[in-house]
Amino acid sequence: MEYCEGGSLQNLIDAKISIDWPHAAYQIGAACQYLASSKVIHRDIKPANVLIKGGKFKLGDFGFAYELNFIDEVI
């Protein structure tokens, strides 16, 4: 995994740093959409697993990830 110098979303929340929530939500949603198109479900999305690098929000910690073999039936 790449180094994310911005820490996690949880760090920003704890430090009461202003967050552009629509921007964050869009990027997290886009990451989820990409994962779904790759037939992967993250299953542990929380602020501590949203990492920040260069102002971009990235999903990390795929310890609970699950690959679907039936994605077309679910959606």
Residue, then its C-alpha position, 0 to 999 in steps of 0.5 A: m500500500e502506498y504511503c498517505e501523508g494526510g493520515s486518515l479521515q478519522n485523524l481529521i475528525d478527531a483534530k476537528i479539521s474542516i473537511d469538504w464533505p461533498h468532495a470526500a463523499y464523492q471520492i469514497g463513492a467513486a472508489c466503491q463504484y470501482l470496487a463493485s465493477s471489479k467484483v470486490i466489496h470492502r465490508d469495513i468502510k469507516p473513517a479510520n480506513v479512509l486515507i488521504k494523499g495529496g487531498k484525495f481520499k482513498l480506501g485502505d485496509f482490505g482485511f475484510a474485503y470479499e470478492l463476489n462471483f455473483i455480482d450481476e445477480v446482486i445488482 
